[in-house]
Each structure stands twice: as C-alpha cells, then as structure tokens.
C-alpha cells in the first residue's frame, strides 16, 4: 500500500538491526516509488591517516571498484548499471561511503555486491589494480586541484586552519608524494583494519520488505568476520578560535584577485553549528545575502561573494568565505568592506525577515535531500556513524527552525572576526611572470568521488 504522503513531509519510519559481527543495519520502508537505495558508510576518512600516507582513504575508495572475489574489474559498475541502477562512492575527512539506487526488485544484487567487496576485496587486490588506481587518483588531483584556477585553495586553507600534525590538517585528496609512496601492503592493511562490518553502517531505504531484506543482509554480510584492530582517530581538539589572523599570498595564473578565508566554527551536531549555518546563509548564500549585496551590487568590487559552512564533527567546522574581485578592486577594499558587514552583523544580528528567509532556505534544501531515497539513506548513515543515532534525522530540521536571532548573532560575534581566520589571497601573475617561473612551483607561501 502506498504511503499517504512523501517521507520527506513526515518523520521517517526507522528500524535498526545489529548482526553478530557488529554490522549496524538501518531500514526505512517507503513504498511510494518502486526504487530502493543502499548506502554503506565506513567509519574511516582522511582524519584516520598518518603522516606520510595521506590520500590512502581516497585511494582505497577507488580500489573498491576494482573487483573482488566474485566480481571482475569494473564489474560493480557494469552489474548495477545493467540492472538500471546508479552508484558511486565518496571520501571525506570523517567517512568513506558507497551507494546504489536500484529498481526495488534488484535490491538483492546491490546487497550481494557490497558484501562481496567487504568480505573478499583482498582476493582481487594486486599490483596491477593498485598501480591503475594510483594513476587515476593522481590524475584526479591534477585535474581538480593542481591545474585549475584556485584549485588548491581548499587544501591550503585547511592546512592554515589546523596546525601541522592535526588530523584535519590535510585534505582527503592527499599529496602526490604520499600517493607515490603507498604500497600494496599499505592498502591491504588499510582494508583489514577499516573495511570490517563492525566499522560500518548499512542503510537501506525505499520499496523494501523488511523481513526479506534482513534475511539477505544476514545471508551476504553475516559471515564476514569482525576486526578489532582499528585505532581511534587522532585527537582533533583545538581552541574554538585560531587566536590570530593567519595569512598567505599565492601568485598564480588565475582570472582575478581573490580573497578566501576560513573561520573556525562550532562542531557539527550542536545547536551552535545550526546557528552558524544560519549566520553564513544570511551573510553569504545567494544573491540576496548581505555580502553579495554589499560587494557585488553596491560597491561593485566583486563579481562573486559567498560564505558557506563545512560541517565537521571531530574538529571545529569551517566557515568558508570566497570573494572574486572585479576590475581593479584591491584585496584591501574587499577585506575592509567584508569586515564591516561582519562587524555590523555581530553587533545587530539578523532581522526577523532575514532569519525567516534563511530558515526557509535551509528547510527547502533539507526537504529536497530527503525527497530521494538516496538522500535519506545517506543521512541515516551520517547520523548513525557520526552521532550514534539515525533517529536524529527526524529532529534535525526542527532544531534549525528553533534557533533564535540572538543565538545567530552570538555565534557571529564569537567566531566571525579577524582573530579567528586563515586568509588566502590570490594575486594573478602577468604573462612575463609565468614565463620566468616554473608553473608548478609558483606558490609563494576538503566529499572526492569516484
């Protein structure tokens, strides 16, 4: 029987199961459309990596698509897509996830495929697949980071925001040197440690029969042994604020000057993080935001201005300011105007209309995400892995809508000031400059997906 309303418009029906080997299974039944999403989160990301082996979590995400005991190289893609499904995987600081959306009658296939590589990837992991995917990831780094304008900004600002040795100091893409240094045995040890059922959450959402689904999960995942060798990630504790402004200037062949900044903000999962999200939405999300109105429309010193939140659970979240200048506008003009707007907001807080609009925007984005079975499956895994309780998905929006204007003002006053930011300034090089310098060395000083 079809549900009377989409699951996004009401609380999700959630049931949980735990296999004997520790695999946590979260089901959410919804027969509105004949599709089912499978999402598997492993509690491992770049924060678990050690110095000299950065990028290993992301590299391994790619290796998981290189075949397993019963699936040939690229067979995972071929089988899912041949059955009418879609799939991918991504790596972040705090997790690695794999997901499929399937016609409901192909759910068993998706479960078998995920279990086969969880249980038997080592049977197919060899030097050939290792070298193949090492080259793929290195090429991804070139295409998305090293050889595009402003491509390394996120990497640089993260390194400035968190001290050397901190688990969030480096981004999931890793360095070229560390990717070259990774060995086949490194990859095998990584798999044995982290790709175990007791280090994962499996969520299944959509048109499913709960009893049959659990029977399939037991059949395919139940015999995979647990592994108890995982060490917790290194401590991500740092002060709430940086304590000073840290600045770096980069001379590169970029289209225009740019001012980028990262501010330490409250940890994900807290009321203060929701307040920060609202503050950044008002200040820098869309063409009605304060910074866009000031810098682009009024001053005409910028062609783009945005302010977004990177939520982090194991360390302070980061507020990301990104302004591209217009014409001959200077970085100091941009910086001064932006600081004026931030100071005004910290003193006065949002208007009632601004807060209502920001809450409505976040509500729309949240409901859009929950409209799809894949979005729901991912959020269930997120709340289970990072916060221990998938049921939190049903109260997340209410918490945002409960935040007051004073709470939004207070978090801005405490965090959005010059003594709590890492700043990256891009200055374009001239044609003569680029002719005189090695283009790979002219630096004057993180969800990567398959």
N, C-alpha and C positions, 0 to 999 in steps of 0.2 A: 504494500500500500504506500502510495506517495505521501511524503510529509506535507502538511498544510502550508508550510512557509519555508523559504530557504534557510539553511542552517546559520547563515550569516546574520539573520534577523533575530535569532534567539540563542540561548545557551546551547553549546554543543553537548550532545549526549556522549559521555566518555566512559569506557570501561578499561580496566587495567588487568594485566596478567604478568606473571613472572615465571620464566622457565627455570628448571632446576640448575641450568648452567649460568643463570644470572641475567639472561636477556630480558629486558623490560619491554613489554608489548602494550601499546595503547591503541584501542579501537574506537572509531566514531562512525556509527552507522547512519547513512543518509541515502535514501532510495530515490531522490528527486531526479537524478540523471543516471544512466547506466555506465558510469565510469568509477574507477577506484584508484586512489593514489597510495603508493607505498613510499615511505620516507625512512631512511636509516641514518641516524646520527651516531658517529663515533666521537667519544669524548677525547679528541686529540686535535690540536691545531698547532700553529706556529709557536704558541707560548710554551709548548712542551719540548721544543727543540733545544739543543745545546749549542754552544759556540763552536763554530767550525762545521756545523751540519745544518745551517739554515736552509729552508726550502724543501726539507725532506718530507714534511707532511703534504705539501702540494704535489711534489713529485710522486708520492705514493698514491695520491688521488688518481693521477694519470695511469699509474701501473695497475690500478684496479680494473681498468678497461682493456687490459692486455691479455685476457684469457685466464682460465682456471682449469681445474682437472677435467671438467666435462664441457667446457666452452672454449672454442678456438679464439685466436686473436681476432678482435673486433666482433666476436660473436654476440656479445652482450647487446651492442647496438643493433646488429642485424636481426636478432630474435625479437627484441622489443619493438623496433620499428616495423618489422614484418608482421607483427601482431596488431598493428595500428596504434601503438603507444608512443610516448615520448619519454626522454630520460636525460639525465646529466648528473654532475657532481660538482661540488664547490668546496673550497678550503678557506677558513678564516683564522683569525688569531686563536679562537676558542673551540672550534669543532671542524670536523670534515663530514659532509653529508652526501648521500646518494639517493636518487629519487626517480621514480617512474610513475607516469599516469597511464593507466591501461583501460581498455574496454573491460567492463566488470567480469566478463567470462574468461578473461586472460589473467586474472589475479594470481592464480597458482603459478603461472610461468614467472611472473615478477618475483614472487617469493622464492622459488627454486633458484633463480639466477642470483639473487642477493645472498642466499645461503651458500650456494656453491662457491662463490668467491670469498665469502667469510671463512668457510671451512677448508678450502683447498687451493687458495691462490698460490701457495708456495710450490705446488706441483708444476705450475707453468712459469714461475718467475725465474728467468735465466739472464745470462749476459746480454743476449740479443734484445729482449724486451726492455732491459734496463737501459741499454745504450739508445734504443729507439726513443723512449720516453724522456730520457735526459736531454736529447737533442730537441724534442718537441717543447719541453719546458723552457730551455734556453732560448729557443726561437720566439716563444711567447713573451719572454722577458724583453727581447729586442723589440718586438712589435708593439707591445703595450706600455713599456716603461722607458727603455733606453733611447729609442729612435722616434719618439713623438714629442711634440712641444709640451712642456711642463710634465712629462711622463713620470719623472722621478720625484715629483713634489710630495706625494703621499709618503713615500719611503723616507725622504729627508725630514719631513715634519714629524713623523713618528719617532725617528731617531733623536730629534731635538727635544721632543716632549717627554720621553722616558730615558733615563740615564743608561749608559753602556752597562751591559750585563742584566738589565731588566728584561723579563720575558716578553714584553711588548715593544722592546727597542727596535726589533727588526720586523719586517712585514712578511706575509706568507710566501711571496714570490721567491725569496732567498737571493743570495748573491751568486754570480757566475762562478766564483772560485769555489764556493761550498757545493754548488751543483756538480762541478767537475770532480770534487773530492769524494763525493758519496760513492760508496762501494756496494756491490751486490749483497754483501753480508750486512751492511748497514740497513739496507732495505728489508732483508729477511728478519733481522732483529726488531726493526720497527713494526713489522706486521705481527710478529709473535707477541709483542708487548701490548699493542694498542688495538689491533683488529680482532678482539675477542668478544664473545657475546656478553660478558659481564661488564664491558666497557661501551655498551651501545644501547640505544633506544630505537625500537622499531614502531613506527606509527602507520596505521592503515585506515584510510578514511574513504567513505563513499558507499557505493552499492555493494554491500557485502552481507554474507551470512556469518554472524559471529562464531557460531559453533564450528562450522566448516573451516573458517579462516584460522581459528586457533588450532584446529587439527592439522592443517597444512603447516602452520608455523612450528608446531611440535615435530612434525614429520621431517621437515627440512633443516630446522635450526637446532632441534633438541639434542642431537648427538655431537654437536660441535663443543669441544672442551673449553672450559673457562681458563683464564690465565691470570695469575695473581702477581705478576712481576712489575706492574705499572707503578711508577713513581709519580707523586703529585707534581703539578707544575710548580716551577719556582715561584717564590713569593712575589706577588705583584704590588705589594704595598708601597706607596709613595705618599708624600704630603698632598693634601687636597689641591693646593696651588703650587705652581712652579717656584714662586717667590721672587721672580725677576723676569724681565723680557730677554729671551734668547733669540738672537737674530743672525741670519745668514743671507748673503747675497750670491746669486747664481747668474753668471753671464753665459747665455746660450742663444742659439738661433731660434728665437720664439717670436710670434707675431706682434706682441705688445708687452709693455711692462705689466707686471702682475704683483699684487700683494696677497699673500696667503698667510693664514695664521691658524694655529691650533691652540685651543684653551682646554685645560683640564676641567672636566665637569663630573657630576655625581655618577656613581656606578649604576649600571643598568639594574632594573628590578626595584629601584627605590622611588619613592614619591618625588624626591628632589630631581631625579632624572626625567620624570614626566614634566615637571615644572621647567626644566632646562629645555626640553623638546619644544614646549610651547613658546618659550622665550625666543629660541632660534627661528621658529616658524614665523613669529611676528616680525622679527628683525630681518630675516633673510630668505624667506621661502616665497618665491613668486614675485610678480610684478607689482603687487600691492604692498610688499614688505617695506619696512622703514628704510633699510639700506638701499634698496633698489630705487625707491622714490628720491632719496637724497642724492645718491651718487650718479645714477643714470639719468633720471628725469630732471632733477632740479639743477645740480651742479654740472652735469654733462661731462664729468671727468672719467666716467667708466662706461664700458659697453656691456658689462655683466657684473652682477654682485649677488652673491648667495651666501647663506650661512646654514650649515646642516649639522646633524648630530650623528656621530659614530658611537653607537651604544656598545659598551664593554662591561662585562660582569666581573672579571677578575682583576681589573685595574680601573682607574678613572676613565670615564668616557671622554671622547674628544669632540669639541665643537670646532667645526672646520669653516673658516672664513675664506672666501675666494673672490677676489676682485680683479678684473682685467681692465686696464686703463684705456682711455680714449684720447687719440691725438697726442698732444704734447703734455698731457697731465702728468704731474710728478707723483712719485710714491708718497711724498710728504703731504701733498694735498689730500690724497686718498686716506692716508693714515689719520690725519687730523680730523677730517670730516667723519670718518667711521668712529673714531674715539668720542667725538661729540655726541653722536647718536647713541652710542652705548652708555655713556655717562648720563644722558638725559633719561634713557630707559631705566637705568639703575636707580635714578632718583625718583622718577614718577611712576614707573611701572606701566603696564598696558592699559589702554582704555577698555571699557566694557565691550565695545564693539570689536576691538582687536582680539580680545580674549575669546569672545564668542566665535569669531571667524576662524581663529587658529584651532580651537577645539573642533569645529565643524570640519576643517580640512583634515585633521588627524583622524577624526571619526570616519570620514569618507575613505581615506587611504586604508584604514584598518578593515572596514567592511568590504572594500574591493578585494583585499587579500583573502578574507575568509569566504568570499564568493566561490572560489575554486577549491576543489578537494585537495589539490596540491598545496595551496596556501595554508589550509587548515592543518594538513599533515605536518608541514614544516613547523608551524607554530606549536603544535603539540610536542614535537621533539624538542624544540627550543626551550619551552618551559620545563620539560622533564629533565633535560640534560643540565641546563644552566641554573635552574632554581628548584629542581627536585619535585615539581608538582605540575603535571599537564593541566589540571583543573584551573590553574591561574589564567588560562586563556579566556575563561568566561568572565573574569572580573577586570581584565587589563584595560578595556575601554572605559569602564565606569570610573576607574582610578584617575584617568586623564581628565575626564569630564568633571571630576570633583575638585581639581586643583584650583586654587583661588588666585586672584590677581596679585595679592600680596606675596604669595609663595613664588610666583613668577618673577616679581620684582626682586625679591630677596636673593634668589639664586643668581640673577644677573648681577646684583651688587656685589655678591661674594666672589663671583668667578669671572665675569666678563670685564676684566680690567688689564692694563698693560703689564702688571706684575705677575700675570698668570698666563703668559702666552709664549709660544715659539713662533717666530716670524720668518717667512721665506720671501725674499724679494727677487723677482726675475727682471734682469736688465737685458734687452736684446743686444746681441753682438752685431757689429756692422759687417759688411762684406769683406772689408780689409781685415777685421779681427779674425773672422773664420778662416781666411786664407793663411794667417800666421800661426794658427794653433791646431793641434790635434783635436778633431771634433769629438773624440771620445774622452778627452781629458780636460775640457774647458770648464770645469766646475770650480768656482772659486770659493770655496767654502771656508694601510690596508687605513669575500666572497668570490679569489681567482677561480675560474671554472674550466672544465674540460672543453 
